[in-house]
Amino acid sequence: CGEFSRGGKTVCPLNACCSRLGFCGTSGVFCRDTLAKAGDGLCLGGSCGAIDAPSCGKSSGTASRRVAYYQSWNSRRRPCDKVLPSQLNLTGITHLVLSFATIDPATFKVGPMNPDDDNIYKQFMALPDNVSKWIGIGGYEFTDSGPTQHTWSDMTASQQNRKAFIDSLKEFCSEWGFKGVDIDWEWPGHESRGGRSGDGANQVQFVKEMREAFGTSFGIGVVIPAQYDYMKNLDPKGLESHVDMMTMLTYDFHGAWDMTIPGLGPKIKPHTDLKEIEESFKLLWSSNIDPEKVNMGIANYGRGYTVADKSCMHYGCTYTGPSKAGSCTRQDGVLSLCEIHRLMDEKHLSSHVIAGGAEVNEITWDDQWISFDDAGTFGKKLELANDRCLGGTALWAIDYATCPGGGDSP
């Protein structure tokens, strides 16, 4: 950006700060408007100085929208802790999203992820009507390397393709009775996720046409990233007027993938640090986003590591890789809350909140470290959502805390 950019006039996306050295961001390193000491950055453009955040008070109750995602595939993939829709505890939930339907990469028609999902859909739609039942489209794996990696980009790139998708989606929602659609495109414009340079503008045109076709018959939601590297390719302000809610995925800030990232490396950090969540909100405030449209993403699963030295098992210590997979979720570096609570009972472990304001719990055993949220730390995150005047929270995923049992500890 700035004098170091092509033509010397490039500004930062999202009205982010352009530092003296020509880099974009929203933290103090980029946004200081005075030199604190020799070598410090000096903001030369964008939202220089402190980015003003809305404030409603921690007990304001603004975050009353309680969205939860249900993983439709869990009962097929897991050997234990299989959770059917009929087993869910929906206390306090206002919106429930069935994750995920898929898109045919050739015709752009919408359909269930798996032909055997028919019974899952029927159980889901039989849940009480006081919960608004939505369908999620896409998901992270949808843009993994494979036949659907470029489907979002291909579909949104032309009016003809967008119409084919929207017409199919309207029919799909009407057939099943869904009240809304959550667009889970991860991530527009990001090459590593199959994105292309025009995705941001095409996504805005796409949701605009969705709204025109839907009217008020169906709700529309989109997920948005919490990292500038992904968000810079989107136009959240352009999306805002066409959607009912935007869910910011304020989790997975850290994981074993940090090992190869310059400036991070193999150092233990929790994936739901409250300070990092607050920092990510600056991407919204610099774009003047209405906080009422925003849901804070919260996670009821933990992420962890295998430590390098058992005498150093806390924040900032070195790890060699992800923690061991749980017997039910079977994913390295991840344990559901069910698996964590089972582990704590079996091994008689106690958790404690990480010092320094992260507002996340940690437990350790053998050479394993994992962080997770509980009622207390979820409460701190809800206080932040209320204080920043957000409209709600969004939980990934409700089936991670429904515990039919049958699993062993890692």
C-alpha positions in Angstrom: 0.0 0.0 0.0 1.0 3.7 -0.1 4.2 4.8 -1.7 5.5 1.2 -1.9 2.6 0.0 -4.0 2.2 0.0 -7.7 1.6 3.6 -8.7 2.2 4.7 -5.1 -1.5 5.1 -4.4 -2.9 1.7 -3.5 -5.1 1.8 -0.4 -5.7 -1.1 2.0 -8.9 -3.2 1.7 -11.5 -2.8 4.4 -10.1 0.7 5.2 -7.3 -1.0 7.2 -4.2 0.9 8.2 -1.3 1.3 5.8 1.9 1.3 7.7 5.0 3.4 7.0 6.6 0.3 5.5 3.7 -0.3 3.1 1.8 -3.2 4.9 -1.9 -3.4 5.7 -3.4 -4.4 9.0 -5.6 -3.3 12.0 -3.3 -3.8 15.0 -1.2 -1.1 16.6 1.8 -2.1 14.6 0.0 -0.8 11.5 -2.3 1.9 12.9 -0.1 4.0 15.2 -0.4 7.6 14.1 2.7 8.7 15.9 6.2 7.2 16.3 6.4 5.7 19.8 10.1 4.9 19.4 12.7 4.6 16.7 11.7 1.9 14.2 8.0 1.8 15.1 5.5 1.8 12.4 3.7 5.1 11.4 0.3 4.8 9.9 0.1 6.7 6.5 -3.4 5.8 5.4 -6.7 4.1 6.3 -8.0 3.9 9.9 -5.0 5.5 11.5 -5.0 5.8 15.3 -7.4 3.8 17.5 -10.2 2.1 15.6 -13.4 3.1 17.4 -15.4 0.1 18.7 -19.1 0.2 19.6 -19.9 -0.2 23.2 -23.3 -1.3 24.7 -22.1 -2.8 28.0 -21.3 -6.4 29.0 -24.8 -7.0 30.4 -26.7 -5.2 27.5 -28.2 -8.4 26.2 -27.8 -7.3 22.6 -26.4 -10.7 21.6 -29.7 -12.5 21.9 -29.5 -14.4 18.6 -28.2 -17.9 19.5 -27.2 -19.8 16.3 -26.0 -23.4 16.5 -24.6 -25.6 13.7 -25.4 -29.3 13.5 -22.9 -31.6 11.6 -25.1 -33.8 9.5 -22.3 -36.3 8.8 -21.4 -37.0 12.5 -23.6 -40.1 12.7 -21.9 -41.6 9.6 -18.3 -40.7 10.4 -18.0 -41.2 14.1 -17.7 -44.7 15.7 -19.1 -43.3 18.9 -20.9 -40.1 20.2 -23.1 -40.4 17.2 -25.8 -37.6 17.5 -29.1 -37.6 15.7 -31.2 -34.4 15.4 -33.8 -35.9 17.8 -31.1 -36.1 20.6 -30.2 -32.4 20.5 -30.8 -30.1 23.5 -32.1 -26.9 21.9 -32.5 -24.9 25.2 -31.8 -21.2 24.4 -31.2 -21.8 20.7 -33.0 -19.4 18.3 -31.5 -20.6 14.9 -30.3 -24.1 14.1 -28.3 -24.7 10.9 -28.1 -28.1 9.2 -24.5 -28.4 7.9 -24.1 -28.9 5.0 -25.9 -29.2 1.7 -23.8 -29.3 -1.4 -23.7 -27.8 -4.9 -23.4 -29.8 -8.1 -20.2 -28.3 -9.8 -21.7 -28.8 -13.3 -25.4 -27.8 -12.9 -25.1 -25.6 -9.7 -28.2 -27.3 -8.2 -28.4 -27.8 -4.5 -28.8 -31.2 -2.8 -27.9 -33.1 0.4 -24.3 -33.9 1.0 -25.0 -37.6 1.1 -27.9 -39.5 -0.5 -28.4 -41.2 2.9 -29.2 -37.9 4.6 -32.9 -38.1 3.9 -33.7 -39.4 7.4 -31.4 -36.8 9.0 -33.3 -34.1 7.2 -36.6 -35.5 8.3 -35.6 -35.6 11.9 -34.1 -32.1 11.7 -37.3 -30.6 10.3 -39.4 -32.4 12.9 -37.7 -30.4 15.7 -39.8 -27.8 17.5 -40.9 -24.8 15.5 -39.8 -22.3 18.1 -36.3 -22.8 16.6 -35.7 -21.3 13.1 -34.3 -24.2 11.0 -31.8 -23.2 8.3 -29.7 -25.0 5.8 -25.9 -24.4 5.5 -24.3 -24.6 2.0 -20.7 -25.5 1.4 -18.4 -25.6 4.4 -14.6 -25.8 4.7 -14.1 -29.2 3.1 -16.2 -28.0 0.1 -13.2 -25.9 -1.0 -10.6 -28.5 -0.3 -8.7 -29.7 -3.4 -11.3 -31.7 -5.4 -14.2 -31.4 -7.8 -16.0 -28.6 -5.8 -13.0 -26.4 -5.0 -13.9 -23.8 -7.6 -17.7 -24.3 -7.6 -18.4 -21.1 -5.6 -16.3 -19.0 -7.9 -17.7 -20.7 -11.0 -21.3 -20.3 -9.8 -21.1 -16.6 -8.8 -19.1 -15.5 -11.9 -22.2 -15.3 -14.3 -25.8 -14.3 -14.0 -26.9 -17.5 -15.6 -25.1 -19.7 -13.1 -26.3 -17.6 -10.2 -29.8 -17.9 -11.3 -29.5 -21.7 -11.7 -28.3 -22.0 -8.1 -30.8 -19.5 -6.6 -33.8 -21.2 -8.4 -32.6 -24.6 -7.2 -32.1 -23.3 -3.7 -35.6 -21.8 -3.5 -37.0 -25.1 -4.6 -34.9 -27.0 -2.1 -35.8 -24.7 0.9 -39.5 -24.9 0.0 -39.5 -28.7 -0.4 -37.9 -29.2 3.0 -39.3 -26.2 4.9 -36.1 -24.4 5.7 -36.6 -20.8 7.0 -33.2 -19.6 5.9 -29.8 -20.2 4.1 -26.3 -19.9 5.6 -23.7 -19.4 2.8 -20.5 -21.0 4.0 -17.9 -20.0 1.3 -14.4 -20.4 2.7 -12.9 -18.2 1.3 -13.7 -15.9 -1.6 -10.6 -14.7 -3.5 -8.1 -16.8 -1.5 -6.1 -18.9 -3.9 -5.2 -21.6 -1.4 -9.0 -22.2 -1.0 -9.8 -22.2 -4.7 -10.7 -18.5 -4.8 -10.3 -16.1 -7.7 -9.6 -12.4 -7.9 -13.2 -11.3 -8.7 -14.9 -13.4 -6.0 -15.5 -10.5 -3.6 -17.5 -8.5 -6.0 -19.3 -11.6 -7.4 -20.3 -12.6 -3.9 -22.0 -9.3 -3.3 -23.9 -9.5 -6.6 -24.8 -13.1 -5.7 -26.4 -12.3 -2.3 -28.1 -9.2 -3.8 -29.8 -11.4 -6.4 -30.6 -14.0 -3.7 -32.3 -11.3 -1.6 -34.3 -10.1 -4.7 -35.4 -13.6 -5.4 -36.2 -14.6 -1.8 -37.8 -11.3 -0.6 -38.7 -12.0 3.0 -39.6 -15.7 2.4 -36.2 -16.9 3.5 -33.4 -15.6 5.7 -29.9 -15.2 4.4 -26.6 -15.5 6.4 -23.0 -15.6 5.4 -19.9 -16.6 7.2 -16.9 -14.3 7.3 -13.3 -14.9 8.4 -11.6 -13.4 11.4 -8.2 -13.0 9.8 -7.2 -10.0 7.6 -5.4 -12.3 5.1 -8.8 -13.9 4.2 -11.1 -10.9 4.9 -9.2 -8.5 2.6 -10.7 -10.3 -0.4 -14.3 -9.8 0.8 -16.6 -6.8 0.8 -18.5 -7.1 4.1 -20.0 -3.7 3.7 -21.4 -4.7 0.3 -22.9 -7.8 1.8 -24.4 -6.2 4.8 -27.6 -4.8 3.4 -28.6 -8.0 1.7 -28.1 -10.4 4.6 -29.8 -11.0 7.9 -26.6 -12.1 9.7 -22.9 -12.5 9.3 -21.2 -15.1 11.4 -17.5 -14.3 12.1 -15.5 -17.5 12.6 -13.7 -16.3 15.7 -12.1 -19.6 16.6 -9.2 -21.7 15.1 -6.9 -18.8 15.5 -4.2 -21.3 16.2 -3.4 -24.9 15.7 -0.6 -27.2 14.7 -0.5 -25.5 11.3 1.2 -22.5 13.0 4.5 -24.6 13.0 5.3 -23.5 9.4 4.0 -19.9 9.7 6.8 -17.2 10.0 6.3 -15.2 13.2 4.3 -17.9 14.9 6.1 -21.3 14.8 5.5 -24.3 17.1 4.5 -22.4 20.2 1.4 -23.4 22.3 -1.5 -20.9 21.9 -5.2 -21.4 22.5 -7.5 -21.2 19.5 -10.2 -19.0 21.1 -8.2 -16.3 22.8 -10.6 -13.5 23.8 -7.9 -10.8 23.1 -7.6 -12.1 19.5 -11.3 -12.2 19.1 -11.5 -8.5 20.1 -8.7 -7.7 17.7 -10.5 -9.4 14.8 -13.5 -7.2 15.3 -11.5 -4.3 14.1 -11.9 -5.7 10.6 -15.6 -4.9 11.1 -15.3 -1.5 12.7 -12.9 -0.2 10.1 -15.6 -1.0 7.5 -18.4 0.5 9.6 -20.3 -2.7 9.8 -23.6 -2.7 11.8 -22.7 -4.9 14.8 -26.4 -6.1 15.1 -25.8 -8.1 11.9 -22.8 -9.9 13.4 -22.6 -13.2 15.2 -19.5 -14.1 17.2 -18.4 -17.6 16.4 -17.8 -19.8 19.5 -16.5 -23.4 19.6 -17.4 -26.2 21.9 -14.4 -28.3 20.9 -10.8 -28.0 22.0 -7.6 -27.7 20.0 -4.3 -29.1 21.3 -0.7 -30.1 20.9 1.8 -32.8 21.7 4.5 -30.9 23.7 8.2 -31.2 23.0 9.3 -31.1 26.7 7.0 -32.3 29.5 8.7 -29.9 31.8 7.2 -27.0 29.7 3.5 -27.5 29.2 1.8 -24.1 29.1 1.2 -21.1 26.8 4.3 -20.3 24.8 6.0 -23.7 25.2 7.2 -25.7 22.1 5.1 -28.4 20.5 6.1 -31.1 18.0 2.6 -31.6 16.4 -1.1 -31.8 17.1 -2.5 -33.6 20.2 -3.7 -37.2 19.8 -7.1 -37.8 18.1 -10.1 -38.6 20.2 -11.7 -42.0 19.8 -15.0 -40.5 18.6 -14.1 -37.4 16.6 -10.9 -39.1 15.2 -9.2 -35.8 14.2 -5.6 -35.0 15.3 -5.4 -31.9 17.4 -9.2 -31.8 18.2 -11.4 -33.1 21.0 -15.1 -32.5 21.4 -16.3 -31.2 24.8 -17.8 -34.7 25.3 -14.3 -36.2 24.9 -12.7 -33.5 27.1 -15.1 -34.1 30.0 -14.8 -37.8 29.7 -11.0 -37.5 29.7 -11.1 -35.2 32.8 -13.2 -37.7 34.6 -11.2 -40.8 33.7 -7.8 -39.2 34.4 -9.0 -37.0 37.3 -7.7 -33.8 35.6 -8.5 -30.3 36.6 -8.6 -27.3 34.3 -7.6 -23.8 34.9 -8.0 -20.5 33.0 -4.9 -19.4 31.0 -3.5 -16.3 32.6 -3.3 -13.0 30.7 -6.9 -12.4 29.6 -7.2 -15.2 27.0 -10.3 -16.5 28.9 -9.7 -20.1 27.8 -9.2 -23.2 29.9 -6.3 -25.6 29.6 -5.6 -29.1 30.7 -2.5 -31.2 30.5 -1.7 -34.9 30.8 1.2 -37.1 29.6 2.7 -35.1 26.8 -0.7 -33.6 25.8 -2.0 -30.0 26.1 -5.4 -28.8 25.0 -7.5 -25.6 25.4 -11.2 -25.4 25.5 -14.1 -23.2 26.7 -16.6 -24.0 29.4 -19.6 -22.1 30.9 -17.3 -19.6 32.6 -15.2 -18.7 29.5 -18.2 -18.9 27.2 -19.7 -16.3 29.6 -16.8 -14.0 29.1 -17.1 -14.3 25.4 -20.9 -13.5 25.6 -20.0 -10.4 27.7 -17.7 -9.2 24.9 -20.4 -9.9 22.3 -22.9 -7.8 24.3 -20.4 -5.1 25.0 -19.6 -4.7 21.3 -23.3 -4.6 20.5 -23.3 -7.8 18.4 -26.6 -9.4 17.5 -25.7 -12.9 18.5 -23.3 -15.8 18.8 -22.9 -18.9 16.6 -21.8 -22.2 18.0 -19.8 -24.8 16.1 -21.1 -27.4 16.7 -24.1 -28.4 18.9 -23.4 -32.1 18.5 -19.9 -31.7 20.0 -21.6 -31.3 23.4 -24.2 -34.0 23.1 -22.6 -37.0 24.7 -24.3 -40.4 24.0 -21.0 -42.0 25.1 -19.0 -45.1 24.0 -15.6 -43.4 23.5 -12.2 -44.0 25.1 -9.7 -41.3 26.1 -6.8 -40.5 23.7 
